[in-house]
Amino acid sequence: MRQFNSMWDRVTAIENICRGLHNISLQMIMSPWLEAFSDGLYRFVKQAEKFADGDSRNEKQLYYILERVDDTLETFITEVGSLLADLSRSDCFFMESEHYNHASVSSATALLIAYNSWQNKFVNDVLSENPSNHSRYAFLVRSGGCDSTITKSFFHDLEPEVLSAENGNHQTLKEYIPLVTQMSEMSLFDCSGAVLRMTHECMHYCGERLRKERVNYVIAFSARYFSKHFSDILFNKVNYPEHIIKELKEKFLLEDDCVSASINAAWECGIHQLYVNLDEWINKELQRCYKDDSVRWDEKNYLSENFAQWMLEKLTFLLYPYDSEGETCYYNRFVELLCRTQRIVVRKFYDDCDIAIRKKWPYATYLALDRRQVEEYLQKADSYIKGDILKYIVVSNLSQMFMDPIYRDVKPDLQEGFQGQGLIDILQKVVFDCFSECFADLEACRRLNANLSDYLLAFIFENWDVQDAIPLEAPHSFRIPAILRVCFADDLNSEGTSLKKRAADSLKNALECLVNNGMPRSRNKATELIDHVNSILKQYKLCEWIAEPLENYLRKCDQLYLNDEPTNINMIKYQKAFKQIRLSDCRSSSDIARLFTCLISIGEGTKNGSGI
Protein backbone atom coordinates (compact mmCIF):
# COMPACT_ATOMS: atom_id res chain seq x y z
CA MET A 1 0.00 0.00 0.00
CA ARG A 2 2.88 2.36 0.77
CA GLN A 3 4.20 1.84 -2.78
CA PHE A 4 0.79 2.56 -4.30
CA ASN A 5 0.43 5.75 -2.24
CA SER A 6 3.88 6.96 -3.29
CA MET A 7 3.12 6.18 -6.92
CA TRP A 8 -0.17 8.04 -6.71
CA ASP A 9 1.59 11.08 -5.22
CA ARG A 10 3.90 11.20 -8.25
CA VAL A 11 1.04 10.83 -10.70
CA THR A 12 -0.91 13.61 -8.95
CA ALA A 13 2.13 15.90 -9.04
CA ILE A 14 2.56 15.30 -12.77
CA GLU A 15 -1.13 15.95 -13.42
CA ASN A 16 -0.95 19.24 -11.53
CA ILE A 17 2.07 20.34 -13.54
CA CYS A 18 0.46 19.37 -16.83
CA ARG A 19 -2.60 21.51 -16.08
CA GLY A 20 -0.49 24.64 -16.53
CA LEU A 21 -1.19 26.63 -19.69
CA HIS A 22 2.43 26.42 -20.83
CA ASN A 23 2.92 22.75 -20.09
CA ILE A 24 1.15 21.12 -23.03
CA SER A 25 4.45 19.57 -24.21
CA LEU A 26 4.93 17.77 -20.92
CA GLN A 27 1.32 16.58 -20.99
CA MET A 28 1.78 15.14 -24.48
CA ILE A 29 4.86 13.23 -23.26
CA MET A 30 3.50 11.94 -19.97
CA SER A 31 -0.02 10.91 -21.03
CA PRO A 32 0.99 8.03 -23.34
CA TRP A 33 3.79 7.00 -20.98
CA LEU A 34 1.45 6.76 -17.97
CA GLU A 35 -1.10 4.96 -20.14
CA ALA A 36 1.53 2.39 -21.14
CA PHE A 37 2.59 1.96 -17.53
CA SER A 38 -1.03 1.43 -16.45
CA ASP A 39 -1.49 -1.16 -19.20
CA GLY A 40 1.58 -3.11 -18.06
CA LEU A 41 0.56 -2.95 -14.42
CA TYR A 42 -2.92 -4.18 -15.33
CA ARG A 43 -1.42 -7.17 -17.15
CA PHE A 44 0.69 -8.00 -14.10
CA VAL A 45 -2.40 -7.91 -11.88
CA LYS A 46 -4.33 -10.15 -14.28
CA GLN A 47 -1.44 -12.64 -14.18
CA ALA A 48 -1.51 -12.60 -10.38
CA GLU A 49 -5.24 -13.31 -10.36
CA LYS A 50 -4.67 -16.55 -12.28
CA PHE A 51 -2.46 -17.89 -9.49
CA ALA A 52 -4.42 -16.48 -6.53
CA ASP A 53 -6.68 -19.53 -6.30
CA GLY A 54 -5.44 -20.88 -2.99
CA ASP A 55 -3.63 -23.78 -4.65
CA SER A 56 -0.28 -24.25 -2.89
CA ARG A 57 1.28 -25.32 -6.18
CA ASN A 58 0.77 -21.78 -7.51
CA GLU A 59 2.14 -19.93 -4.49
CA LYS A 60 5.70 -19.64 -5.82
CA GLN A 61 4.57 -18.10 -9.12
CA LEU A 62 2.14 -15.79 -7.31
CA TYR A 63 4.86 -14.51 -4.97
CA TYR A 64 7.16 -13.93 -7.94
CA ILE A 65 4.56 -11.80 -9.74
CA LEU A 66 3.78 -9.81 -6.59
CA GLU A 67 7.51 -9.17 -6.08
CA ARG A 68 7.76 -7.97 -9.67
CA VAL A 69 4.80 -5.62 -9.11
CA ASP A 70 6.52 -4.25 -6.01
CA ASP A 71 9.83 -3.79 -7.87
CA THR A 72 8.04 -2.09 -10.76
CA LEU A 73 6.29 0.36 -8.45
CA GLU A 74 9.57 1.15 -6.73
CA THR A 75 11.24 1.80 -10.09
CA PHE A 76 8.32 4.01 -11.12
CA ILE A 77 8.63 6.05 -7.92
CA THR A 78 12.38 6.49 -8.43
CA GLU A 79 12.25 7.39 -12.13
CA VAL A 80 9.25 9.72 -11.97
CA GLY A 81 10.52 11.23 -8.72
CA SER A 82 13.79 12.09 -10.44
CA LEU A 83 11.88 13.58 -13.37
CA LEU A 84 9.92 15.80 -10.97
CA ALA A 85 13.21 16.84 -9.38
CA ASP A 86 14.51 17.73 -12.86
CA LEU A 87 11.44 19.86 -13.52
CA SER A 88 11.71 21.60 -10.16
CA ARG A 89 14.87 23.32 -11.38
CA SER A 90 12.99 25.00 -14.23
CA ASP A 91 11.89 28.65 -14.19
CA CYS A 92 8.32 27.47 -14.75
CA PHE A 93 8.02 25.05 -11.82
CA PHE A 94 8.49 25.78 -8.12
CA MET A 95 7.99 22.78 -5.87
CA GLU A 96 9.74 21.13 -3.00
CA SER A 97 11.43 17.88 -3.84
CA GLU A 98 11.63 15.11 -1.26
CA HIS A 99 13.95 13.09 -3.48
CA TYR A 100 17.54 14.22 -4.01
CA ASN A 101 20.18 12.25 -5.82
CA HIS A 102 22.83 12.65 -8.50
CA ALA A 103 20.29 12.01 -11.23
CA SER A 104 18.33 15.13 -10.32
CA VAL A 105 21.16 17.66 -10.28
CA SER A 106 21.23 20.53 -12.79
CA SER A 107 19.22 18.98 -15.59
CA ALA A 108 18.33 21.31 -18.47
CA THR A 109 14.54 21.09 -18.47
CA ALA A 110 13.98 22.65 -21.90
CA LEU A 111 16.41 20.20 -23.48
CA LEU A 112 14.78 17.24 -21.73
CA ILE A 113 11.34 18.26 -22.99
CA ALA A 114 12.75 18.68 -26.50
CA TYR A 115 14.41 15.25 -26.45
CA ASN A 116 11.25 13.62 -25.11
CA SER A 117 9.13 15.23 -27.82
CA TRP A 118 11.59 14.27 -30.56
CA GLN A 119 11.95 10.66 -29.43
CA ASN A 120 8.24 9.96 -29.07
CA LYS A 121 7.34 11.60 -32.37
CA PHE A 122 10.11 9.64 -34.07
CA VAL A 123 8.88 6.36 -32.57
CA ASN A 124 5.32 7.04 -33.68
CA ASP A 125 6.49 7.81 -37.22
CA VAL A 126 8.59 4.63 -37.41
CA LEU A 127 5.71 2.49 -36.12
CA SER A 128 3.35 4.05 -38.67
CA GLU A 129 5.51 2.70 -41.53
CA ASN A 130 4.11 -0.80 -41.00
CA PRO A 131 0.32 -0.97 -41.59
CA SER A 132 0.11 -4.28 -39.70
CA ASN A 133 1.88 -2.93 -36.61
CA HIS A 134 -0.06 -3.24 -33.34
CA SER A 135 2.68 -2.34 -30.85
CA ARG A 136 3.23 0.97 -29.11
CA TYR A 137 6.20 2.28 -27.17
CA ALA A 138 6.24 5.34 -24.92
CA PHE A 139 9.64 6.78 -24.00
CA LEU A 140 10.59 9.00 -21.09
CA VAL A 141 14.00 10.65 -21.50
CA ARG A 142 15.96 11.51 -18.36
CA SER A 143 19.48 12.66 -17.62
CA GLY A 144 22.08 12.11 -14.93
CA GLY A 145 23.02 9.17 -12.77
CA CYS A 146 24.70 7.15 -15.52
CA ASP A 147 27.85 7.22 -17.65
CA SER A 148 26.30 6.08 -20.93
CA THR A 149 22.90 6.12 -22.59
CA ILE A 150 20.73 3.18 -21.56
CA THR A 151 17.05 2.27 -21.82
CA LYS A 152 15.13 0.51 -19.06
CA SER A 153 11.96 -1.49 -19.61
CA PHE A 154 9.54 -1.66 -16.69
CA PHE A 155 7.87 -4.84 -17.92
CA HIS A 156 10.67 -6.77 -19.63
CA ASP A 157 9.27 -10.13 -18.52
CA LEU A 158 5.79 -9.55 -19.93
CA GLU A 159 5.62 -11.39 -23.24
CA PRO A 160 3.86 -9.70 -26.16
CA GLU A 161 0.61 -10.98 -27.58
CA VAL A 162 0.76 -12.89 -30.88
CA LEU A 163 -1.77 -11.79 -33.50
CA SER A 164 -2.44 -13.90 -36.59
CA ALA A 165 -3.67 -12.61 -39.94
CA GLU A 166 -7.03 -13.85 -41.21
CA ASN A 167 -5.38 -16.24 -43.65
CA GLY A 168 -3.12 -17.56 -40.89
CA ASN A 169 0.03 -17.02 -42.95
CA HIS A 170 1.34 -14.02 -41.07
CA GLN A 171 1.83 -13.21 -37.39
CA THR A 172 2.58 -9.93 -35.64
CA LEU A 173 3.36 -9.03 -32.05
CA LYS A 174 1.35 -6.63 -29.92
CA GLU A 175 2.74 -4.89 -26.86
CA TYR A 176 2.44 -1.53 -25.12
CA ILE A 177 5.57 -0.72 -23.14
CA PRO A 178 6.73 2.30 -21.10
CA LEU A 179 10.48 2.83 -21.43
CA VAL A 180 12.96 5.17 -19.76
CA THR A 181 16.00 6.35 -21.73
CA GLN A 182 18.66 7.71 -19.41
CA MET A 183 21.70 9.64 -20.60
CA SER A 184 24.63 11.23 -18.83
CA GLU A 185 24.34 14.88 -17.82
CA MET A 186 27.24 15.93 -20.06
CA SER A 187 25.88 14.21 -23.16
CA LEU A 188 22.62 16.14 -22.78
CA PHE A 189 24.34 19.14 -24.39
CA ASP A 190 25.72 17.17 -27.35
CA CYS A 191 22.46 17.53 -29.28
CA SER A 192 23.21 15.52 -32.42
CA GLY A 193 25.04 12.84 -30.46
CA ALA A 194 22.20 12.60 -27.95
CA VAL A 195 19.65 12.25 -30.76
CA LEU A 196 21.75 9.57 -32.49
CA ARG A 197 22.07 7.62 -29.25
CA MET A 198 18.34 8.02 -28.53
CA THR A 199 17.51 6.81 -32.03
CA HIS A 200 19.74 3.79 -31.45
CA GLU A 201 17.73 3.03 -28.29
CA CYS A 202 14.44 3.38 -30.21
CA MET A 203 15.56 0.93 -32.86
CA HIS A 204 16.00 -1.80 -30.25
CA TYR A 205 12.19 -1.85 -30.20
CA CYS A 206 11.07 -0.47 -33.58
CA GLY A 207 11.83 -1.32 -37.19
CA GLU A 208 11.79 -4.42 -39.37
CA ARG A 209 14.68 -6.62 -38.24
CA LEU A 210 13.80 -9.72 -40.29
CA ARG A 211 13.60 -11.97 -37.24
CA LYS A 212 12.92 -15.23 -39.10
CA GLU A 213 15.66 -14.62 -41.65
CA ARG A 214 17.97 -13.58 -38.82
CA VAL A 215 17.93 -17.13 -37.42
CA ASN A 216 20.15 -18.50 -40.19
CA TYR A 217 22.62 -15.62 -39.88
CA VAL A 218 22.85 -16.04 -36.10
CA ILE A 219 23.41 -19.79 -36.44
CA ALA A 220 26.09 -19.26 -39.10
CA PHE A 221 27.85 -16.58 -37.04
CA SER A 222 27.72 -18.74 -33.90
CA ALA A 223 29.05 -21.80 -35.70
CA ARG A 224 32.02 -19.87 -37.08
CA TYR A 225 32.69 -18.13 -33.78
CA PHE A 226 32.70 -21.38 -31.83
CA SER A 227 34.85 -23.10 -34.44
CA LYS A 228 37.50 -20.42 -33.80
CA HIS A 229 36.94 -20.81 -30.08
CA PHE A 230 37.48 -24.57 -30.08
CA SER A 231 40.43 -24.35 -32.46
CA ASP A 232 42.15 -22.14 -29.90
CA ILE A 233 41.36 -24.74 -27.25
CA LEU A 234 42.80 -27.55 -29.35
CA PHE A 235 46.08 -25.86 -30.15
CA ASN A 236 46.38 -23.94 -26.91
CA LYS A 237 48.02 -20.90 -28.55
CA VAL A 238 51.10 -22.93 -29.61
CA ASN A 239 52.73 -21.38 -32.66
CA TYR A 240 53.63 -24.56 -34.56
CA PRO A 241 55.21 -22.85 -37.62
CA GLU A 242 57.36 -20.61 -35.45
CA HIS A 243 58.50 -23.63 -33.43
CA ILE A 244 59.60 -25.58 -36.52
CA ILE A 245 61.31 -22.62 -38.21
CA LYS A 246 63.18 -21.81 -34.99
CA GLU A 247 64.30 -25.42 -34.54
CA LEU A 248 65.55 -25.61 -38.13
CA LYS A 249 67.62 -22.48 -37.67
CA GLU A 250 69.02 -23.04 -34.18
CA LYS A 251 69.64 -26.80 -34.19
CA PHE A 252 70.33 -27.58 -37.83
CA LEU A 253 71.48 -24.17 -39.15
CA LEU A 254 68.87 -24.45 -41.90
CA GLU A 255 67.23 -21.18 -42.86
CA ASP A 256 65.34 -20.23 -45.99
CA ASP A 257 62.59 -17.65 -46.52
CA CYS A 258 60.75 -19.78 -49.07
CA VAL A 259 60.70 -22.79 -46.73
CA SER A 260 59.48 -20.59 -43.87
CA ALA A 261 56.74 -19.20 -46.10
CA SER A 262 55.70 -22.74 -47.09
CA ILE A 263 55.55 -23.82 -43.45
CA ASN A 264 53.41 -20.81 -42.53
CA ALA A 265 51.16 -21.41 -45.54
CA ALA A 266 50.74 -25.06 -44.57
CA TRP A 267 49.67 -24.02 -41.10
CA GLU A 268 47.22 -21.39 -42.36
CA CYS A 269 45.70 -23.93 -44.71
CA GLY A 270 45.39 -26.53 -41.97
CA ILE A 271 43.94 -24.24 -39.34
CA HIS A 272 41.41 -22.83 -41.82
CA GLN A 273 40.34 -26.35 -42.71
CA LEU A 274 39.89 -26.99 -39.00
CA TYR A 275 37.66 -23.91 -38.75
CA VAL A 276 35.62 -25.09 -41.73
CA ASN A 277 35.18 -28.65 -40.46
CA LEU A 278 34.01 -27.55 -37.01
CA ASP A 279 31.83 -24.82 -38.51
CA GLU A 280 30.10 -27.28 -40.84
CA TRP A 281 29.34 -29.70 -38.00
CA ILE A 282 27.95 -27.08 -35.58
CA ASN A 283 25.97 -25.34 -38.33
CA LYS A 284 24.49 -28.59 -39.57
CA GLU A 285 23.46 -29.72 -36.08
CA LEU A 286 21.87 -26.38 -35.16
CA GLN A 287 20.03 -26.19 -38.48
CA ARG A 288 18.70 -29.70 -37.92
CA CYS A 289 17.45 -28.75 -34.45
CA TYR A 290 15.89 -25.55 -35.79
CA LYS A 291 14.09 -27.39 -38.58
CA ASP A 292 12.64 -29.86 -36.07
CA ASP A 293 11.59 -27.26 -33.48
CA SER A 294 10.43 -24.33 -35.62
CA VAL A 295 7.31 -26.13 -36.86
CA ARG A 296 5.89 -25.49 -33.37
CA TRP A 297 7.10 -21.88 -33.07
CA ASP A 298 5.12 -18.68 -33.19
CA GLU A 299 6.41 -15.13 -33.62
CA LYS A 300 7.48 -14.87 -29.95
CA ASN A 301 10.05 -17.62 -30.37
CA TYR A 302 11.99 -15.40 -32.76
CA LEU A 303 12.47 -12.63 -30.19
CA SER A 304 16.14 -12.31 -29.24
CA GLU A 305 15.73 -13.37 -25.62
CA ASN A 306 13.66 -16.45 -26.53
CA PHE A 307 15.88 -17.45 -29.44
CA ALA A 308 18.97 -16.96 -27.25
CA GLN A 309 17.49 -19.34 -24.68
CA TRP A 310 16.84 -21.90 -27.43
CA MET A 311 20.43 -21.55 -28.66
CA LEU A 312 21.75 -22.02 -25.14
CA GLU A 313 19.76 -25.22 -24.67
CA LYS A 314 20.78 -26.70 -28.03
CA LEU A 315 24.45 -25.79 -27.73
CA THR A 316 24.54 -27.20 -24.21
CA PHE A 317 23.10 -30.45 -25.52
CA LEU A 318 25.50 -30.56 -28.48
CA LEU A 319 28.68 -29.43 -26.74
CA TYR A 320 28.46 -30.69 -23.16
CA PRO A 321 31.43 -33.07 -23.13
CA TYR A 322 30.09 -36.13 -21.33
CA ASP A 323 27.47 -37.81 -19.18
CA SER A 324 28.45 -39.86 -16.16
CA GLU A 325 27.08 -43.15 -14.94
CA GLY A 326 29.15 -44.43 -12.08
CA GLU A 327 32.76 -44.45 -13.19
CA THR A 328 32.07 -44.66 -16.92
CA CYS A 329 32.17 -41.58 -19.15
CA TYR A 330 30.33 -41.39 -22.45
CA TYR A 331 31.81 -38.71 -24.66
CA ASN A 332 29.53 -36.99 -27.12
CA ARG A 333 30.12 -36.77 -30.85
CA PHE A 334 31.57 -33.29 -30.63
CA VAL A 335 34.40 -34.38 -28.34
CA GLU A 336 35.24 -37.17 -30.77
CA LEU A 337 35.08 -34.72 -33.69
CA LEU A 338 37.47 -32.30 -31.97
CA CYS A 339 39.99 -35.02 -31.20
CA ARG A 340 39.75 -36.59 -34.63
CA THR A 341 40.01 -33.24 -36.42
CA GLN A 342 43.07 -32.17 -34.49
CA ARG A 343 44.83 -35.41 -35.39
CA ILE A 344 44.06 -34.85 -39.06
CA VAL A 345 45.23 -31.23 -39.03
CA VAL A 346 48.49 -31.91 -37.19
CA ARG A 347 49.42 -34.91 -39.34
CA LYS A 348 48.64 -33.03 -42.53
CA PHE A 349 50.67 -30.06 -41.32
CA TYR A 350 53.74 -32.20 -40.57
CA ASP A 351 53.42 -33.96 -43.93
CA ASP A 352 53.31 -30.62 -45.77
CA CYS A 353 56.24 -29.27 -43.74
CA ASP A 354 58.26 -32.40 -44.47
CA ILE A 355 57.64 -31.97 -48.20
CA ALA A 356 58.69 -28.31 -48.09
CA ILE A 357 61.85 -29.03 -46.07
CA ARG A 358 62.98 -32.04 -48.14
CA LYS A 359 62.38 -30.11 -51.34
CA LYS A 360 65.04 -27.63 -50.21
CA TRP A 361 67.22 -30.03 -48.19
CA PRO A 362 66.59 -33.61 -49.48
CA TYR A 363 68.50 -35.32 -46.67
CA ALA A 364 67.05 -33.34 -43.74
CA THR A 365 65.61 -35.64 -41.06
CA TYR A 366 64.69 -33.00 -38.49
CA LEU A 367 60.99 -33.84 -38.40
CA ALA A 368 61.44 -37.56 -37.76
CA LEU A 369 61.76 -37.32 -33.95
CA ASP A 370 59.21 -34.53 -33.71
CA ARG A 371 56.68 -36.55 -35.71
CA ARG A 372 57.19 -39.66 -33.58
CA GLN A 373 56.49 -37.62 -30.45
CA VAL A 374 53.36 -36.18 -32.03
CA GLU A 375 52.11 -39.61 -33.08
CA GLU A 376 52.67 -40.94 -29.57
CA TYR A 377 50.65 -38.02 -28.20
CA LEU A 378 47.84 -38.43 -30.72
CA GLN A 379 47.53 -42.20 -30.42
CA LYS A 380 47.05 -42.45 -26.66
CA ALA A 381 44.45 -44.99 -25.56
CA ASP A 382 40.90 -43.69 -26.06
CA SER A 383 39.10 -45.85 -23.50
CA TYR A 384 39.26 -43.50 -20.51
CA ILE A 385 39.94 -39.83 -20.03
CA LYS A 386 43.03 -40.40 -17.88
CA GLY A 387 44.61 -42.40 -20.67
CA ASP A 388 44.08 -39.77 -23.36
CA ILE A 389 45.85 -36.43 -22.91
CA LEU A 390 44.18 -34.88 -25.93
CA LYS A 391 40.70 -35.91 -24.83
CA TYR A 392 41.42 -34.66 -21.33
CA ILE A 393 42.35 -31.22 -22.69
CA VAL A 394 39.23 -31.07 -24.86
CA VAL A 395 36.82 -32.21 -22.13
CA SER A 396 38.43 -29.98 -19.49
CA ASN A 397 38.10 -26.85 -21.62
CA LEU A 398 34.59 -27.69 -22.77
CA SER A 399 33.55 -28.23 -19.16
CA GLN A 400 34.74 -24.73 -18.28
CA MET A 401 32.17 -23.31 -20.67
CA PHE A 402 29.36 -24.75 -18.59
CA MET A 403 30.57 -23.43 -15.25
CA ASP A 404 28.46 -20.72 -13.63
CA PRO A 405 29.83 -17.44 -15.08
CA ILE A 406 28.21 -15.17 -12.47
CA TYR A 407 31.20 -15.03 -10.14
CA ARG A 408 33.59 -13.83 -12.79
CA ASP A 409 33.67 -11.01 -15.30
CA VAL A 410 35.64 -12.10 -18.34
CA LYS A 411 35.69 -9.97 -21.48
CA PRO A 412 35.73 -11.93 -24.74
CA ASP A 413 38.87 -11.11 -26.71
CA LEU A 414 39.59 -12.51 -30.16
CA GLN A 415 43.31 -12.02 -29.84
CA GLU A 416 43.81 -13.18 -26.25
CA GLY A 417 41.86 -16.42 -26.38
CA PHE A 418 38.79 -17.63 -24.56
CA GLN A 419 39.99 -19.34 -21.38
CA GLY A 420 37.39 -19.32 -18.60
CA GLN A 421 34.63 -17.78 -20.68
CA GLY A 422 31.22 -19.36 -20.18
CA LEU A 423 28.78 -20.36 -22.87
CA ILE A 424 26.18 -17.89 -21.56
CA ASP A 425 28.76 -15.09 -21.70
CA ILE A 426 29.64 -15.86 -25.29
CA LEU A 427 26.06 -16.10 -26.50
CA GLN A 428 24.96 -12.90 -24.79
CA LYS A 429 28.03 -10.65 -24.92
CA VAL A 430 29.19 -11.66 -28.36
CA VAL A 431 26.55 -13.30 -30.55
CA PHE A 432 23.27 -11.64 -29.62
CA ASP A 433 24.73 -8.31 -28.51
CA CYS A 434 26.49 -8.07 -31.88
CA PHE A 435 23.29 -8.57 -33.86
CA SER A 436 21.17 -6.39 -31.59
CA GLU A 437 23.59 -3.46 -31.31
CA CYS A 438 24.58 -3.56 -34.97
CA PHE A 439 20.97 -3.45 -36.15
CA ALA A 440 20.21 -0.48 -33.89
CA ASP A 441 23.39 1.30 -35.10
CA LEU A 442 22.55 0.62 -38.74
CA GLU A 443 18.99 1.94 -38.46
CA ALA A 444 20.04 5.00 -36.46
CA CYS A 445 22.74 5.95 -38.97
CA ARG A 446 20.50 5.43 -42.01
CA ARG A 447 17.36 7.07 -40.64
CA LEU A 448 19.26 10.19 -39.53
CA ASN A 449 21.67 10.13 -42.48
CA ALA A 450 24.55 10.28 -40.00
CA ASN A 451 28.13 10.45 -41.22
CA LEU A 452 31.17 8.59 -39.96
CA SER A 453 32.15 11.38 -37.55
CA ASP A 454 28.64 11.41 -36.06
CA TYR A 455 28.83 7.67 -35.46
CA LEU A 456 32.28 7.55 -33.88
CA LEU A 457 31.86 10.70 -31.78
CA ALA A 458 28.62 9.27 -30.37
CA PHE A 459 30.77 6.66 -28.60
CA ILE A 460 33.39 8.95 -27.12
CA PHE A 461 31.31 12.01 -26.16
CA GLU A 462 30.04 10.15 -23.10
CA ASN A 463 33.47 8.77 -22.23
CA TRP A 464 36.56 10.65 -23.33
CA ASP A 465 38.80 7.68 -22.61
CA VAL A 466 39.05 6.34 -26.17
CA GLN A 467 40.28 2.90 -25.09
CA ASP A 468 37.36 2.50 -22.72
CA ALA A 469 34.72 4.03 -25.01
CA ILE A 470 35.64 1.78 -27.94
CA PRO A 471 37.08 -1.45 -26.48
CA LEU A 472 38.95 -3.92 -28.63
CA GLU A 473 36.86 -6.76 -27.17
CA ALA A 474 33.63 -8.21 -28.50
CA PRO A 475 30.98 -7.07 -29.19
CA HIS A 476 32.67 -3.75 -30.12
CA SER A 477 35.39 -5.57 -32.08
CA PHE A 478 32.63 -6.80 -34.41
CA ARG A 479 30.06 -4.03 -34.01
CA ILE A 480 31.99 -0.92 -35.01
CA PRO A 481 33.94 -2.36 -37.99
CA ALA A 482 30.81 -4.05 -39.36
CA ILE A 483 28.89 -0.76 -39.31
CA LEU A 484 31.81 1.12 -40.85
CA ARG A 485 31.96 -1.44 -43.68
CA VAL A 486 28.22 -1.43 -44.35
CA CYS A 487 27.34 2.24 -43.82
CA PHE A 488 30.62 4.07 -44.44
CA ALA A 489 32.55 1.88 -46.87
CA ASP A 490 33.53 4.94 -48.93
CA ASP A 491 35.42 6.28 -45.91
CA LEU A 492 37.63 3.17 -45.65
CA ASN A 493 40.56 2.02 -47.75
CA SER A 494 40.08 -0.75 -50.31
CA GLU A 495 40.87 -3.50 -47.77
CA GLY A 496 38.67 -1.98 -45.08
CA THR A 497 41.58 -1.85 -42.61
CA SER A 498 41.90 1.91 -42.05
CA LEU A 499 40.15 5.26 -42.50
CA LYS A 500 40.85 7.23 -45.65
CA LYS A 501 42.65 10.54 -45.19
CA ARG A 502 39.53 12.59 -45.92
CA ALA A 503 37.56 10.67 -43.27
CA ALA A 504 40.35 11.13 -40.73
CA ASP A 505 40.56 14.86 -41.54
CA SER A 506 36.78 15.20 -41.18
CA LEU A 507 36.99 13.60 -37.74
CA LYS A 508 39.78 15.98 -36.73
CA ASN A 509 37.80 19.00 -37.94
CA ALA A 510 34.68 17.90 -36.03
CA LEU A 511 36.62 17.62 -32.78
CA GLU A 512 38.38 20.94 -33.36
CA CYS A 513 34.98 22.59 -33.86
CA LEU A 514 33.83 21.17 -30.52
CA VAL A 515 36.90 22.76 -28.91
CA ASN A 516 35.98 26.09 -30.48
CA ASN A 517 32.52 25.77 -28.93
CA GLY A 518 33.85 25.31 -25.41
CA MET A 519 35.03 21.71 -25.14
CA PRO A 520 38.31 21.45 -23.17
CA ARG A 521 41.21 21.01 -25.57
CA SER A 522 42.48 18.13 -23.46
CA ARG A 523 39.55 16.10 -24.77
CA ASN A 524 40.54 16.54 -28.39
CA LYS A 525 42.08 13.12 -28.91
CA ALA A 526 41.56 12.93 -32.66
CA THR A 527 44.88 11.22 -33.42
CA GLU A 528 44.37 8.63 -30.70
CA LEU A 529 40.80 8.00 -31.88
CA ILE A 530 41.85 7.56 -35.52
CA ASP A 531 44.69 5.19 -34.57
CA HIS A 532 42.35 3.21 -32.33
CA VAL A 533 39.69 2.88 -35.05
CA ASN A 534 42.36 1.71 -37.50
CA SER A 535 43.52 -0.88 -34.95
CA ILE A 536 40.04 -2.29 -34.49
CA LEU A 537 39.56 -2.41 -38.28
CA LYS A 538 42.81 -4.38 -38.68
CA GLN A 539 41.76 -6.75 -35.91
CA TYR A 540 38.38 -7.23 -37.59
CA LYS A 541 40.12 -8.08 -40.87
CA LEU A 542 41.69 -11.10 -39.17
CA CYS A 543 38.27 -12.48 -38.23
CA GLU A 544 36.16 -11.31 -41.18
CA TRP A 545 35.35 -14.94 -42.01
CA ILE A 546 33.57 -15.18 -38.65
CA ALA A 547 31.82 -11.84 -39.15
CA GLU A 548 30.63 -12.55 -42.70
CA PRO A 549 27.12 -13.76 -41.62
CA LEU A 550 26.73 -10.65 -39.44
CA GLU A 551 27.68 -8.36 -42.31
CA ASN A 552 25.36 -10.20 -44.70
CA TYR A 553 22.47 -9.78 -42.26
CA LEU A 554 23.18 -6.06 -41.91
CA ARG A 555 23.38 -5.59 -45.67
CA LYS A 556 20.02 -7.32 -46.11
CA CYS A 557 18.42 -5.05 -43.49
CA ASP A 558 20.12 -2.06 -45.09
CA GLN A 559 18.73 -2.87 -48.53
CA LEU A 560 15.27 -3.36 -47.06
CA TYR A 561 15.39 0.17 -45.66
CA LEU A 562 17.03 1.84 -48.67
CA ASN A 563 14.55 0.26 -51.10
CA ASP A 564 11.53 1.40 -49.08
CA GLU A 565 10.73 4.79 -50.63
CA PRO A 566 7.83 5.72 -48.28
CA THR A 567 10.05 5.09 -45.27
CA ASN A 568 12.82 7.23 -46.72
CA ILE A 569 10.37 10.08 -47.31
CA ASN A 570 9.04 9.66 -43.77
CA MET A 571 12.54 10.24 -42.39
CA ILE A 572 13.49 13.32 -44.43
CA LYS A 573 12.38 15.81 -41.77
CA TYR A 574 14.50 14.06 -39.15
CA GLN A 575 17.52 13.94 -41.44
CA LYS A 576 17.24 17.67 -42.15
CA ALA A 577 16.82 18.47 -38.48
CA PHE A 578 19.70 16.19 -37.48
CA LYS A 579 22.00 17.99 -39.90
CA GLN A 580 21.05 21.31 -38.31
CA ILE A 581 21.66 20.25 -34.70
CA ARG A 582 25.28 19.14 -35.13
CA LEU A 583 27.30 20.96 -32.50
CA SER A 584 30.42 20.07 -34.49
CA ASP A 585 29.10 22.19 -37.39
CA CYS A 586 28.36 25.31 -35.32
CA ARG A 587 30.67 28.22 -36.06
CA SER A 588 28.96 31.01 -34.07
CA SER A 589 26.49 31.71 -31.26
CA SER A 590 23.72 32.28 -33.82
CA ASP A 591 24.36 28.76 -35.17
CA ILE A 592 23.89 27.37 -31.67
CA ALA A 593 20.65 29.33 -31.25
CA ARG A 594 19.33 27.85 -34.50
CA LEU A 595 20.45 24.42 -33.29
CA PHE A 596 18.24 24.55 -30.20
CA THR A 597 15.32 26.02 -32.14
CA CYS A 598 15.46 23.15 -34.62
CA LEU A 599 15.74 20.56 -31.86
CA ILE A 600 12.68 21.89 -30.08
CA SER A 601 10.55 22.40 -33.19
CA ILE A 602 10.90 18.86 -34.57
CA GLY A 603 8.95 17.44 -31.63
CA GLU A 604 6.02 19.81 -31.99
CA GLY A 605 2.81 18.10 -32.93
CA THR A 606 3.61 14.84 -31.11
CA LYS A 607 0.50 12.75 -30.97
CA ASN A 608 -1.31 12.15 -27.72
CA GLY A 609 -1.62 8.97 -25.77
CA SER A 610 -3.59 7.21 -28.50
CA GLY A 611 -0.30 6.41 -30.22
CA ILE A 612 -0.33 4.95 -33.72
Buried (B, 14 or more C-beta within 10 A) or exposed (E): EEBEEBBEBBBEBBEEBBEEEEBEBBBBBBBBBBBBBEBBBEBBEEBBEEBBEEEEEEEEEBEBBBEBBEEBBEEBBBBBBBBBBBBBBBEEBEEEBEBEEEBBBEBBBBBBBBBBBBBBBBBBBBBBBBEEBBBBBBBBBBBBBBEEBEBBBBBEEBBBBEBEEEEEEEBBBEBBBBBBBBBBBBBBBBBBBBBBBBBBBBBBBBBBBBBEEBBBBBBBBBBBBBBBBBBBBBBEEEEBBEEBBEBBEEEEEBEBEEBBEBBBEBBEBBBEBBBEBBBEBBBEBBBEBBEEEEEEBEBBBBBBEBBBEBBBEBBEEBBBBBEEEEEEBEBBEBBEBBBEBBBBBBBBBBBBBBEBBBEEBEEBEBBEEBBEEBEEEBEBEEEEBEEBEBBBBBBEBBEBBBBEBEEEEBEBBBEEBBEEBBBBBBBBBBBBBBBBBBBBBBBBBBBBBBBBBBBBBBBBBBBBEBEEBBBBBBBBBBBBBBBBBBBBEEBBEEEBBBBBEEBBEBBBBBBBBBBEBEBEEEEBBBEEBBBBBBBBBBBBBEBBBBBBBBBBBBBEBBEBBEEBEEBBEBBEEBBEBBBBBBBBBBEEEEBBEBBBEBBBBBBEEBBEBEBB
